[in-house]
Amino acid sequence: MRTTVPVRLAAGLAGLALAVSACGLGGAEQQTPQQQSTGPAKIVFQTLQLKPTFTDYIEKTVAAFESANKDIDVEWVDIPFQGAQEKLVADAAAGKLPDVVNLNPSFAQPLEAQGVFVDLESAAADAKPLYVPGAWDAFKVRGLTGSFGFPWYLTSEVTMYNKKLFEQAGLDPDKPPATLDELYATAEKIAEKGKGDFYGLHPALENRFHTDLAKLGVPMLDESGSWAFNTPEAVAHVERLAKLYQDGAFAKDSLTQDHAKENEAYQAGKIALYPSGPNFLTIVKENAPDIAAATGVGPQITGPDGVANMSVMGLLVPKSSPNQAAAIKFATYMTDGPNQLAFAKVTTVLPSVSEALKDPYFASSDGTPEGEARKLSAAAMQNAANLTPVEYDDRVKKMVVGKVQLALQGELSAKEALDQAVEEAGQITGS
């Protein structure tokens, strides 16, 4: 399905840091542009599972680049997600990465930290001002100068909500919540009216707990890279979640459920609020047309300062490329405003180029939920950031969520849960 691909691409891939640490990638032999052979520069452009959905767009864009740059030949290679992690590590260790690699920050950063990729703030200094600041910063590495990826496209959450359930709860169906405080107050009112037949919200701890903390001004790590999310503000947040759970704003069995169950609950009319990617509007329309007809779209839920979360995919150039100049030129072209805008119009992604986000396509809604989601998510991007640190991998996430679940069930206090989570996160990652 066309709209499901970008969400998969934007998701983090777990465990790469462990695999990379044993590879000694920083010592891989690196070639320079001066080592290029005569004749047209040949570069390999590798993407993650874009075929066959976006074959037409990619092939036309590559052909246009080659037509304008007769001295560069581009070979497009698309690989499946399954096995991609192992292939990346093996290719990097052997110094055989493609010339342009499509990665998200979580997948890329362990390699970035070992010096595998070209610093684009130096190699393409004029590019940085073109991109949304939060997207460019997603490819920075704590403790290192520079940035190592051209942002390619973005995805961002909106808030889907069931207008009929709003009306049943005596709420204005045209005024969805916009902040965490409003979200929780709304969820409480809806659950009170639902009396167990429907609820306000799904806790979705694995998806949103860490980003909600960041929106409240509580980053998972401090500036030194140590885990530090056991602040008074974080304790208050967990206490609020515990009260919501104990008061019945969440279904009791939802505490350990994943995003798929949250999606099912919304489609079944069991929850009124569903913060998620705009692509799920299409899924709801296909699977539950009655719920889709009752669905409104609100902005992404934020904290007091309005910072939104974004997911980023980028294009990176390895130092091992024998044609770095050509690779950088091609990556710049693929991620420029016109090409990103064209890509956004064939899927649900957003461009990372600030000027492209000003296009009328994003500035207004056609009145449909999809059009409203596009407008709202685009408007949030100038004050958005990738709020998931790469260190928050599946091992840490599973442990943190488990501690928070115990707090919500009353088996640990909020402070005990977070103190234990910070300590154990440090043991897991050595931070």
ROVEX-830235 format. One record per residue (C-alpha): residue in one letter; x, y, z. Coordinates in steps of 0.1 Angstrom, whole numbers, plus 5000, padded with zeros to 4 digits. Layout:
// ROVEX-830235
AXYZ;...
This chain:
// ROVEX-830235
M500050005000;R501450334990;T501050515023;T502450255046;V505950255032;P507250585046;V506250495082;R508350185080;L511250375066;A510950635094;A511050375121;G514250315140;L516149985135;A517249835168;G520649695178;L522949845153;A525150005179;L526049655192;A526849525158;V528949825148;S531049845179;A532749515171;C533649615135;G536349865139;L534750075112;G536850385119;G539850205106;A538350115072;E540550235043;Q538950545028;Q539250674992;T539151034981;P537651194950;Q541151224936;Q541150844932;Q538350844907;S538850664874;T538650834841;G535350854823;P531950924838;A531750894876;K529650594885;I527850614918;V525550364935;F522450504952;Q520950264978;T517450294992;L515450095017;Q512349925004;L511150184980;K510449944952;P507949894936;T505750164952;F508050454942;T509950304913;D508450544888;Y509350854908;I512850744916;E513650634881;K512350954866;T514351164891;V517550974885;A517051004847;A516651384850;F519751414871;E521851204846;S520451414817;A521651734833;N524951574845;K526351364815;D529551294835;I527751104862;D526050764860;V523750654888;E522950294896;W519850264918;V519849974942;D516949904965;I517249654994;P514549505017;F514449585054;Q515149225063;G518849185064;A519549555058;Q521149605092;E523649325087;K524449425051;L525149785062;V527549675089;A529349435067;D529649675038;A530949945061;A533549715077;A534749625042;G534749985030;K532249895003;L529250105012;P527250254982;D528150604973;V524750744985;V522950565013;N519350615024;L519150585063;N517350725093;P519250875122;S518950585145;F520350345119;A523050585108;Q524450735140;P526550445152;L528350455119;E528550835120;A530150825154;Q532950605140;G533650855112;V532250655083;F530350935066;V531351275051;D530651585072;L528251775050;E528552095070;S532052115056;A531651935023;A528352115014;A528352425035;D525752605014;A523152335019;K522452365057;P520252685055;L517952515030;Y516652255053;V514352255083;P516752305113;G515452015133;A515851785103;W519451885096;D520251845133;A518951495133;F522151375116;K524451545142;V526251325168;R526651425204;G530351525210;L531251565173;T531151865151;G529351865118;S526351685104;F526451375083;G523251345063;F521151545039;P517551525052;W515451365025;Y511851345038;L509951375071;T506951225087;S505051375115;E502151285138;V498751435139;T495751375162;M492851175148;Y489751185169;N486251055168;K483751345166;K480751125175;L482451025208;F483351385214;E479651485210;Q478551205233;A480951335260;G479551685256;L482751815239;D483052045209;P483751815179;D485552105162;K488052165190;P490451875194;P493151895221;A496552045211;T498652005243;L499351715266;D497251875294;E494351915270;L494751565257;Y494551405291;A491651635303;T489751535272;A490551165276;E489251175312;K485951335301;I485351085273;A486150785294;E483850905321;K481050915296;G482050585280;K481650385312;G483850105298;D482150095264;F484750335250;Y487750515264;G489550845258;L492950725248;H495350435245;P498550485266;A500850375237;L503950385261;E506250225236;N505550495210;R505050815229;F506450805264;H509950925256;T508751185231;D506151315255;L508851365281;A510951555256;K507951775248;L507651855285;G511251965285;V512651635298;P515251495274;M516151125279;L519851215281;D521751515294;E524451715275;S527151475287;G525251175272;S524151035306;W520550915312;A518751175331;F515051145326;N514151105364;T513451475369;P510651615390;E508851705358;A509151345346;V507951215380;A504851445378;H504151315342;V504250945353;E502051035383;R499551185359;L499550875337;A499050655367;K496050865377;L494550835342;Y495050465343;Q493650415377;D490650645369;G489850435338;A490850685311;F492750385295;A491350035292;K493049805317;D494249565291;S495749845270;L498749895293;T500849625276;Q499449665241;D501449785211;H500650035184;A498749775163;K496249725191;E495850105194;N495050125157;E492549845161;A490950005191;Y490450335172;Q488950155141;A486549965164;G485350295180;K486850195214;I489050505218;A488250855208;L491750995204;Y494450855182;P497751045178;S499550885148;G500950925113;P498651075087;N498950755066;F496750585091;L493850795078;T493850575047;I494050255067;V491050365088;K489050455057;E489750115041;N489049915072;A486450115091;P484650355068;D482050455094;I484850555118;A486650735090;A483450935083;A483351045120;T487151125121;G488451475126;V492151575125;G493951795149;P497551915153;Q500251705168;I500051705206;T502851915221;G504052045254;P504052405267;D506752525242;G505052385212;V507952165200;A506751875178;N508351545170;M509451445135;S510851135120;V513551185094;M515050985065;G518251115049;L520951055023;L524451005035;V527750985016;P530450745029;K534050855030;S534850525013;S533150654981;P535750704953;N533350964938;Q532451184968;A531951504948;A529551324924;A527751154953;I527251484971;K525951654940;F523451374934;A522351364971;T521851744970;Y519751704938;M517551424953;T516851634984;D516351974968;G513052154971;P511352074938;N512251704940;Q511151664976;L507851844967;A507251604938;F507851314962;A505551444988;K502751464963;V502851094956;T502950984992;T502151115027;V505651245036;L506751595041;P509751775025;S512651865047;V513452185026;S511952485043;E510952655010;A509152344998;L507052345029;K505752685019;D504152554987;P500352604985;Y500052224985;F500852235022;A499552575031;S495852495027;S493452205032;D491052065007;G488551995035;T489351625037;P490951465068;E493951395046;G494251755034;E493851885070;A496551635082;R498951755055;K498452125064;L498752075101;S501851845100;A503652075075;A502952375097;A504552205127;M507852125110;Q509552455115;N509352405153;A510052025152;A512951795161;N513751435161;L513051375198;T514151005199;P517850975209;V519650695191;E520750555225;Y517050485233;D517150155215;D514749855219;R516649725249;V516350055268;K512750115256;K511549775268;M513049825302;V511750185306;V508250095295;G508249805319;K509150035348;V506450285338;Q503850005336;L504749905371;A504250265382;L500850295365;Q499749965382;G500850105416;E503649855422;L506250125421;S506050495428;A506750725398;K510050825414;E511050475421;A510250365385;L512250645369;D515150615393;Q515450245385;A514950305348;V517750565347;E520150335366;E519350025344;A519550235312;G523050325322;Q523949965328;I522549865294;T524350135273;G527250215295;S526150585296;
